[in-house]
Structures are given as structure tokens and as C-alpha cells.
């Protein structure tokens, strides 16, 4: 599975989709992909994935005239929360009675994340960080964007994996 981050080109990732599929790798370049069952190596169902890549604000919430900054932030927070909750509900339906873990992904800054010096603040619209308690009750939440591996909010199942190559100079 390849999920887009804020440094990735949606067009370039989409161009590689066919060759990556040949290699049994799914490319998720933009938001809007439904949850899917990830198979184990033997082909049996292994987990349900909610593939949520980096997204730009207008993907979730079109511009709304007449709102002040705080109202825009509240609307965006609600839109991101709803997006995650809907993906989780869809994953639960897909899983059905199978005892499969649900994994959600994200590429955003969360409240309480410890940033490295190499990470610039990237705001999602006017929202500077997403509260970890707003994630759905997935079994694991795999996060990207912050280059330092860490657990978020004291919740063992919400983590940034960190960068495989040091991004600090």
C-alpha cells in the first residue's frame, strides 16, 4: 500500500498505479477510497484498512463565505472527524462478523505530536492539529507527516511511524 503524503504528487502517484498493481501494491493518491480488506500472505483476510492519505482542505470542506477563523476551524474539525467516523463505519460493515482488526491511516498533525526541527507547520485550512480523541475506535491508527516515531495522547494504538531516514540536518 502506498499512501500519498504532503510531498507527493497525486498525478505522479496515479501514473504509477498500474505498474504498482502488477506488484500487488495499491496506490492511494487522494482521498475518497473506500475501506478494503487486506489479505494475509496465504490469501485469507487479515485486516480492514481505511486508507486515508494527505488531503487538502477543499477535498473535505468547500470554502464557506461569511465564517470567521474560529468557525472555519470548527467546521473543518467536524468535517475531518466525520470523514474518519464514516470510514470506520464503512470498515465495520465490510468486516461484518469476521474478527478482523481495523486499521486507519492519516497524514496530518495531531494535538500533542512532538515535531522534529525538520517538520514545517502545515495547516489543514485553518486547523493546525487534529485531536487524537476525535479518531474513531480503530484497532490501530497509523500516522504520517511527523518525522519522529511516537505514541500520541498516551494511546498505544495511535502512532507516528517516523521517517526511515533522518530528516534533521
MARBA-3410 file (N, C-alpha, C, O; in Angstrom, 1 decimal):
169
0.9,-1.2,0.0,0.0,0.0,0.0,0.9,1.2,0.0,1.8,1.3,0.8 ~ 0.6,2.1,-0.9,1.3,3.4,-1.0,0.3,4.5,-0.8,-0.7,4.6,-1.5 ~ 0.5,5.3,0.3,-0.4,6.4,0.6,0.3,7.7,0.3,1.4,7.9,0.8 ~ -0.4,8.7,-0.3,0.2,10.0,-0.6,0.4,10.8,0.7,-0.4,10.7,1.6 ~ 1.5,11.5,0.7,1.8,12.5,1.8,1.8,13.9,1.2,1.5,14.0,0.0
2.1,14.8,2.0,2.0,16.2,1.5,3.1,16.5,0.5,3.0,17.6,-0.2 ~ 4.2,15.7,0.4,5.2,16.0,-0.6,5.0,15.2,-1.9,5.8,15.4,-2.8 ~ 4.0,14.4,-1.9,3.7,13.6,-3.1,2.8,14.3,-4.1,1.9,15.0,-3.8 ~ 3.1,14.0,-5.4,2.2,14.5,-6.5,1.2,13.4,-6.7,1.5,12.3,-7.0 ~ -0.1,13.9,-6.7,-1.2,13.0,-6.9,-1.1,12.4,-8.4,-1.3,11.2,-8.6
-0.8,13.3,-9.3,-0.7,12.9,-10.7,0.4,11.8,-10.9,0.2,10.8,-11.6 ~ 1.6,12.0,-10.3,2.7,11.1,-10.4,2.3,9.8,-9.8,2.6,8.7,-10.4 ~ 1.8,9.8,-8.6,1.4,8.5,-8.0,0.3,7.8,-8.8,0.4,6.6,-9.0 ~ -0.6,8.5,-9.4,-1.6,7.9,-10.2,-1.0,7.3,-11.5,-1.5,6.2,-12.0 ~ 0.0,7.9,-12.0,0.7,7.3,-13.2,1.3,6.0,-12.9,1.4,5.1,-13.8
1.7,5.8,-11.6,2.4,4.5,-11.3,1.4,3.4,-10.8,1.8,2.3,-10.5 ~ 0.1,3.8,-10.8,-0.9,2.9,-10.2,-0.9,1.5,-10.9,-0.9,0.5,-10.2 ~ -0.8,1.5,-12.2,-0.9,0.2,-13.0,0.3,-0.7,-12.7,0.1,-1.9,-12.5 ~ 1.5,-0.1,-12.8,2.7,-1.0,-12.5,2.7,-1.4,-11.1,3.2,-2.5,-10.8 ~ 2.3,-0.6,-10.2,2.3,-1.0,-8.7,1.3,-2.1,-8.5,1.5,-3.0,-7.7
0.1,-2.0,-9.2,-0.9,-3.1,-9.1,-0.3,-4.4,-9.6,-0.6,-5.5,-9.0 ~ 0.5,-4.4,-10.6,1.2,-5.6,-11.1,2.1,-6.2,-10.0,2.3,-7.4,-9.9 ~ 2.6,-5.3,-9.1,3.4,-5.8,-8.0,2.6,-6.0,-6.7,3.2,-6.1,-5.6 ~ 1.3,-6.1,-6.9,0.4,-6.3,-5.7,0.5,-5.2,-4.7,0.4,-5.5,-3.5 ~ 0.6,-4.0,-5.2,0.7,-2.8,-4.4,-0.4,-1.8,-4.8,-0.5,-1.5,-6.0
-1.2,-1.4,-3.9,-2.3,-0.4,-4.1,-1.7,1.0,-3.9,-1.1,1.2,-2.9 ~ -2.1,1.9,-4.8,-1.7,3.3,-4.6,-2.9,4.1,-4.3,-4.0,4.0,-5.0 ~ -2.9,4.8,-3.2,-3.9,5.7,-2.8,-3.4,7.1,-2.8,-2.7,7.6,-1.9 ~ -3.7,7.8,-3.9,-3.1,9.1,-4.1,-3.9,10.3,-3.6,-3.4,11.4,-3.3 ~ -5.2,10.1,-3.4,-6.1,11.1,-3.0,-7.2,10.5,-2.1,-7.4,9.3,-2.1
-7.9,11.4,-1.4,-9.0,11.0,-0.5,-10.1,10.4,-1.4,-10.3,10.6,-2.6 ~ -11.0,9.6,-0.7,-12.2,9.1,-1.4,-12.2,7.6,-1.6,-13.1,7.1,-2.2 ~ -11.1,6.9,-1.1,-11.1,5.5,-1.3,-11.8,4.8,-0.2,-11.6,5.1,1.0 ~ -12.6,3.8,-0.5,-13.4,3.0,0.5,-12.4,2.1,1.2,-11.4,1.7,0.7 ~ -12.8,1.7,2.4,-12.1,0.7,3.2,-12.0,-0.6,2.4,-12.9,-0.9,1.6
-10.9,-1.3,2.6,-10.7,-2.6,1.9,-10.1,-3.6,2.8,-9.5,-3.3,3.8 ~ -10.3,-4.9,2.5,-9.8,-6.0,3.3,-8.4,-6.2,2.7,-8.1,-6.4,1.6 ~ -7.4,-6.2,3.7,-6.0,-6.6,3.3,-5.8,-8.1,3.5,-6.1,-8.6,4.6 ~ -5.4,-8.8,2.5,-5.2,-10.2,2.7,-3.8,-10.5,3.3,-2.9,-9.8,3.3 ~ -3.8,-11.7,4.0,-2.6,-12.2,4.5,-1.8,-12.8,3.4,-2.4,-12.9,2.2
-0.6,-13.2,3.6,0.2,-13.9,2.5,-0.5,-15.1,2.0,-0.3,-15.4,0.8 ~ -1.3,-15.8,2.8,-1.9,-17.0,2.3,-3.3,-16.7,1.6,-4.0,-17.6,1.2 ~ -3.6,-15.4,1.5,-4.8,-15.0,0.8,-6.0,-14.9,1.7,-7.0,-14.3,1.2 ~ -6.0,-15.3,2.9,-7.1,-15.1,3.8,-7.2,-13.7,4.3,-6.2,-13.0,4.3 ~ -8.4,-13.2,4.7,-8.5,-11.8,5.2,-7.6,-11.6,6.4,-7.6,-12.4,7.3
-6.9,-10.5,6.4,-6.0,-10.2,7.6,-6.4,-9.0,8.4,-6.3,-9.0,9.6 ~ -6.9,-8.0,7.7,-7.3,-6.7,8.4,-8.2,-5.9,7.5,-8.2,-6.2,6.3 ~ -8.9,-4.9,8.0,-9.6,-4.0,7.2,-8.9,-2.7,7.3,-8.6,-2.2,8.4 ~ -8.6,-2.1,6.1,-7.8,-0.8,6.1,-8.7,0.3,5.6,-9.4,0.2,4.6 ~ -8.7,1.4,6.4,-9.3,2.7,6.0,-8.1,3.5,5.5,-7.5,4.2,6.2
-7.9,3.5,4.1,-6.8,4.3,3.6,-7.0,5.8,3.4,-7.7,6.2,2.5 ~ -6.5,6.6,4.3,-6.8,8.0,4.3,-5.4,8.7,4.1,-4.7,8.8,5.1 ~ -5.2,9.2,2.9,-3.9,9.8,2.6,-3.9,11.3,3.1,-4.9,11.8,3.7 ~ -2.9,12.1,2.8,-2.9,13.5,3.0,-4.0,14.1,2.1,-4.2,13.7,1.0 ~ -4.7,15.0,2.6,-5.8,15.6,1.8,-5.7,17.1,2.0,-5.3,17.7,3.0
-6.2,17.8,1.0,-6.2,19.3,1.0,-7.6,19.6,1.6,-8.6,18.9,1.4 ~ -7.7,20.8,2.2,-8.9,21.2,2.8,-10.2,21.2,1.9,-11.2,20.7,2.4 ~ -10.1,21.6,0.7,-11.2,21.6,-0.2,-11.8,20.2,-0.5,-12.9,20.1,-0.9 ~ -10.9,19.2,-0.3,-11.4,17.8,-0.5,-12.5,17.5,0.5,-13.5,16.8,0.1 ~ -12.4,18.0,1.7,-13.4,17.7,2.7,-14.4,18.7,2.9,-15.6,18.5,3.3
-14.0,20.0,2.7,-14.9,21.1,3.1,-14.7,22.2,2.1,-13.7,22.9,2.2 ~ -15.7,22.4,1.2,-15.6,23.6,0.3,-15.5,24.9,1.0,-16.0,25.0,2.2 ~ -15.0,25.9,0.4,-14.9,27.2,1.0,-16.3,27.7,1.4,-17.3,27.6,0.6 ~ -16.4,28.3,2.6,-17.7,28.9,3.0,-17.5,30.3,3.4,-16.8,30.7,4.3 ~ -18.2,31.2,2.7,-18.1,32.6,2.9,-18.9,33.0,4.2,-19.8,32.3,4.6
-18.4,34.1,4.8,-19.1,34.6,6.0,-18.7,34.0,7.3,-19.2,34.4,8.3 ~ -17.8,33.0,7.3,-17.4,32.5,8.6,-16.1,33.1,9.1,-15.2,33.4,8.3 ~ -16.0,33.3,10.4,-14.7,33.8,10.9,-13.7,32.7,11.0,-14.1,31.5,10.8 ~ -12.5,33.0,11.5,-11.5,31.9,11.6,-11.8,30.8,12.5,-11.6,29.6,12.2 ~ -12.4,31.1,13.6,-12.8,30.1,14.6,-13.9,29.2,14.1,-13.8,28.0,14.2
-14.9,29.8,13.4,-15.9,29.0,12.8,-15.4,28.1,11.7,-15.8,26.9,11.6 ~ -14.5,28.6,10.9,-13.9,27.8,9.8,-13.1,26.6,10.5,-13.2,25.5,10.0 ~ -12.4,26.9,11.5,-11.6,25.8,12.2,-12.6,24.8,12.8,-12.3,23.6,12.7 ~ -13.7,25.2,13.4,-14.7,24.2,13.9,-15.3,23.4,12.9,-15.5,22.2,13.0 ~ -15.7,24.0,11.7,-16.3,23.3,10.6,-15.3,22.3,10.0,-15.7,21.1,9.7
-14.0,22.7,9.9,-13.0,21.7,9.4,-12.8,20.6,10.3,-12.7,19.4,9.9 ~ -12.7,20.9,11.6,-12.5,19.8,12.6,-13.7,18.8,12.5,-13.5,17.6,12.6 ~ -14.9,19.3,12.4,-16.1,18.5,12.3,-16.0,17.6,11.0,-16.4,16.5,11.0 ~ -15.6,18.3,9.9,-15.5,17.5,8.6,-14.5,16.4,8.7,-14.8,15.3,8.2 ~ -13.3,16.7,9.3,-12.3,15.6,9.4,-12.8,14.5,10.3,-12.6,13.3,10.0
-13.4,14.9,11.4,-13.9,13.9,12.4,-15.0,13.0,11.7,-14.9,11.8,11.8 ~ -15.9,13.7,11.0,-16.9,12.9,10.3,-16.4,12.0,9.2,-16.9,10.9,9.0 ~ -15.3,12.5,8.5,-14.7,11.7,7.4,-14.1,10.4,8.0,-14.4,9.3,7.5 ~ -13.4,10.5,9.2,-12.9,9.3,9.8,-14.0,8.4,10.4,-13.9,7.2,10.2 ~ -15.0,9.0,11.0,-16.1,8.2,11.5,-16.8,7.4,10.4,-17.2,6.3,10.6
-17.0,8.1,9.3,-17.7,7.4,8.2,-16.9,6.2,7.6,-17.4,5.2,7.3 ~ -15.6,6.5,7.5,-14.7,5.4,7.0,-14.7,4.2,8.0,-14.7,3.1,7.6 ~ -14.7,4.5,9.3,-14.7,3.5,10.3,-16.1,2.7,10.2,-16.0,1.5,10.3 ~ -17.2,3.4,10.1,-18.5,2.7,10.0,-18.5,1.8,8.7,-19.0,0.7,8.8 ~ -17.9,2.3,7.6,-17.9,1.5,6.4,-17.0,0.3,6.6,-17.3,-0.8,6.1
-15.9,0.5,7.3,-15.0,-0.7,7.6,-15.7,-1.7,8.5,-15.5,-2.9,8.3 ~ -16.5,-1.3,9.5,-17.2,-2.2,10.3,-18.2,-3.0,9.5,-18.4,-4.2,9.7 ~ -18.9,-2.4,8.5,-19.8,-3.1,7.6,-19.1,-4.1,6.8,-19.5,-5.2,6.6 ~ -17.9,-3.7,6.2,-17.1,-4.5,5.4,-16.6,-5.8,6.2,-16.6,-6.9,5.6 ~ -16.2,-5.5,7.4,-15.7,-6.6,8.2,-16.8,-7.6,8.6,-16.5,-8.8,8.6
-18.0,-7.1,8.8,-19.1,-8.0,9.2,-18.8,-8.8,10.4,-18.4,-8.2,11.4 ~ -19.0,-10.1,10.4,-18.8,-10.9,11.6,-17.4,-11.4,11.7,-17.0,-12.1,12.6 ~ -16.5,-11.1,10.7,-15.1,-11.6,10.8,-14.3,-10.9,11.9,-14.5,-9.6,12.0 ~ -13.6,-11.6,12.7,-12.8,-11.0,13.7,-11.5,-10.3,13.2,-10.4,-10.7,13.6 ~ -11.7,-9.3,12.4,-10.5,-8.6,11.8,-10.3,-7.3,12.4,-11.2,-6.5,12.7
-9.0,-6.9,12.6,-8.7,-5.6,13.1,-9.0,-4.5,12.1,-8.9,-4.8,10.9 ~ -9.3,-3.4,12.5,-9.5,-2.2,11.6,-8.3,-1.3,11.8,-8.0,-0.8,12.9 ~ -7.7,-0.9,10.7,-6.5,0.0,10.7,-6.9,1.2,9.9,-7.4,1.1,8.8 ~ -6.7,2.4,10.5,-6.9,3.6,9.8,-5.6,4.3,9.6,-4.7,4.1,10.4 ~ -5.5,5.1,8.6,-4.2,5.9,8.3,-4.6,7.3,8.3,-5.7,7.7,8.3
-3.5,8.1,8.4,-3.7,9.6,8.3,-2.4,10.2,8.1,-1.3,9.7,8.5 ~ -2.4,11.4,7.4,-1.2,12.2,7.2,-1.5,13.6,7.6,-1.9,14.4,6.7 ~ -1.4,13.9,8.9,-1.7,15.1,9.4,-1.0,15.3,10.8,-0.4,14.4,11.3 ~ -1.1,16.5,11.3,-0.5,16.8,12.6,-1.6,16.6,13.6,-2.7,17.0,13.5 ~ -1.3,15.9,14.7,-2.2,15.7,15.8,-1.8,16.5,17.0,-0.7,16.9,17.2
-2.8,16.8,17.8,-2.5,17.6,19.1,-1.6,16.7,19.9,-1.9,15.5,20.1 ~ -0.5,17.3,20.4,0.4,16.6,21.3,1.6,15.9,20.5,2.4,15.4,21.2 ~ 1.6,16.0,19.2,2.7,15.4,18.5,3.9,16.2,18.7,3.9,17.5,18.7 ~ 5.1,15.5,18.9,6.4,16.2,19.1,7.0,16.3,17.7,7.4,15.3,17.1 ~ 7.1,17.5,17.2,7.7,17.7,15.9,9.2,17.8,15.9,9.8,18.3,16.9
9.8,17.3,14.9,11.3,17.5,14.8,11.6,18.9,14.2,10.6,19.5,13.7 ~ 12.8,19.3,14.2,13.2,20.6,13.6,12.9,20.6,12.1,12.7,21.7,11.6 ~ 12.9,19.5,11.5,12.8,19.4,10.0,11.4,19.5,9.5,11.1,19.7,8.3 ~ 10.4,19.4,10.4,9.0,19.5,10.0,8.5,20.9,10.1,8.5,21.5,11.2 ~ 8.0,21.4,9.0,7.4,22.7,9.0,6.0,22.5,9.4,5.4,21.5,9.1
5.4,23.6,10.0,4.0,23.5,10.3,3.2,23.6,9.0,3.4,24.5,8.2 ~ 2.4,22.6,8.8,1.5,22.6,7.6,0.1,22.6,8.2,-0.3,21.7,8.9 ~ -0.7,23.6,7.8,-2.0,23.8,8.3,-3.0,23.2,7.3,-2.9,23.4,6.1 ~ -4.0,22.5,7.9,-5.1,22.0,7.0,-6.1,23.0,7.1,-6.9,23.0,8.0 ~ -6.2,23.9,6.1,-7.1,25.0,6.2,-6.6,25.9,7.3,-5.5,26.4,7.3
-7.5,26.1,8.3,-7.1,26.9,9.5,-6.9,26.0,10.7,-6.7,26.5,11.8 ~ -6.9,24.7,10.5,-6.8,23.7,11.6,-5.3,23.3,11.7,-4.8,22.7,10.8 ~ -4.7,23.6,12.8,-3.2,23.4,12.9,-2.9,22.0,13.5,-1.8,21.5,13.3 ~ -3.9,21.3,14.2,-3.6,20.0,14.7,-5.0,19.3,15.0,-5.9,20.0,15.5 ~ -5.1,18.0,14.8,-6.3,17.3,15.0,-6.2,16.6,16.3,-5.2,15.9,16.6
-7.3,16.7,17.1,-7.2,16.0,18.4,-7.3,14.5,18.3,-8.2,14.0,17.6 ~ -6.4,13.8,18.9,-6.4,12.3,18.8,-7.7,11.6,19.3,-8.0,10.6,18.8 ~ -8.3,12.2,20.2,-9.6,11.6,20.7,-10.7,11.7,19.7,-11.8,11.1,19.9 ~ -10.5,12.4,18.6,-11.5,12.5,17.5,-11.4,11.4,16.5,-12.2,11.2,15.6 ~ -10.3,10.6,16.6,-10.2,9.4,15.7,-11.2,8.4,16.1,-11.7,8.4,17.3
-11.7,7.6,15.2,-12.6,6.5,15.6,-11.9,5.4,16.4,-10.7,5.4,16.5 ~ -12.7,4.5,17.0,-12.1,3.5,17.8,-11.5,2.3,17.0,-11.8,1.1,17.3 ~ -10.7,2.6,16.0,-10.0,1.6,15.2,-9.0,0.9,16.1,-8.6,1.4,17.1 ~ -8.6,-0.3,15.7,-7.6,-1.1,16.5,-6.2,-0.5,16.4,-5.4,-0.6,17.3 ~ -5.9,0.2,15.3,-4.6,0.9,15.1,-4.8,2.0,14.2,-5.5,2.0,13.2
-4.1,3.1,14.5,-4.1,4.3,13.6,-2.7,4.6,13.3,-1.9,5.1,14.1 ~ -2.4,4.4,12.0,-1.0,4.6,11.5,-0.9,6.0,10.9,-1.6,6.3,9.9 ~ -0.1,6.9,11.5,0.0,8.2,11.1,1.3,8.6,10.4,2.4,8.0,10.7 ~ 1.3,9.5,9.5,2.4,10.0,8.8,2.4,11.6,8.9,1.4,12.1,9.3 ~ 3.4,12.2,8.5,3.6,13.6,8.4,4.6,14.1,9.4,5.5,15.0,9.1
4.6,13.6,10.6,5.6,14.0,11.6,6.7,13.0,11.5,6.4,11.8,11.5 ~ 7.9,13.5,11.4,9.1,12.6,11.1,9.7,11.9,12.3,10.7,11.2,12.1 ~ 9.1,12.0,13.4,9.6,11.4,14.6,8.6,10.3,15.1,7.4,10.6,15.3 ~ 9.1,9.1,15.3,8.3,8.0,15.8,7.8,8.3,17.2,8.5,8.7,18.0 ~ 6.5,8.1,17.4,5.9,8.4,18.7,4.5,7.9,18.9,3.8,7.7,17.9
4.1,7.8,20.1,2.8,7.4,20.5,2.0,8.7,20.8,2.6,9.6,21.3 ~ 0.8,8.8,20.4,0.0,10.1,20.6,-1.0,9.9,21.7,-1.7,9.0,21.8 ~ -1.0,10.9,22.5,-2.0,11.0,23.6,-2.0,9.9,24.6,-3.0,9.6,25.2 ~ -0.9,9.2,24.7,-0.8,8.1,25.6,-1.6,6.8,25.1,-1.8,5.9,25.9 ~ -2.0,6.9,23.9,-2.8,5.8,23.3,-1.9,4.9,22.5,-1.4,5.4,21.4
-1.6,3.7,22.9,-0.6,2.8,22.3,-1.0,2.6,20.8,-0.1,2.3,20.0 ~ -2.2,2.6,20.5,-2.7,2.3,19.1,-2.7,3.4,18.1,-3.1,3.3,17.0 ~ -2.3,4.6,18.6,-2.3,5.8,17.7,-0.8,6.2,17.7,-0.3,6.7,18.7 ~ -0.2,6.0,16.5,1.3,6.3,16.4,1.7,6.9,15.1,1.1,6.7,14.0 ~ 2.7,7.7,15.2,3.5,8.1,14.0,4.6,7.1,13.9,5.3,6.7,14.8
4.9,6.7,12.6,6.0,5.7,12.4,7.3,6.4,12.4,8.3,5.7,12.6 ~ 7.3,7.7,12.0,8.6,8.4,11.9,9.2,8.2,10.5,8.6,7.4,9.7 ~ 10.2,8.8,10.2,10.9,8.8,8.9,12.0,7.7,9.0,12.8,7.7,9.9 ~ 12.1,6.9,7.9,13.1,5.8,7.9,14.5,6.4,7.7,15.5,5.8,8.1 ~ 14.5,7.6,7.2,15.8,8.3,7.0,15.7,9.6,7.8,14.7,10.4,7.6
16.7,10.0,8.6,16.6,11.2,9.4,16.4,12.4,8.5,17.0,12.6,7.5 ~ 15.4,13.2,8.9,15.1,14.4,8.1,15.7,15.6,8.8,15.4,16.8,8.3 ~ 16.4,15.5,9.9,17.0,16.6,10.6,18.4,16.8,10.1,19.2,15.8,9.9 ~ 18.8,18.0,9.9,20.2,18.3,9.4,20.9,19.2,10.4,22.0,19.6,10.2
END
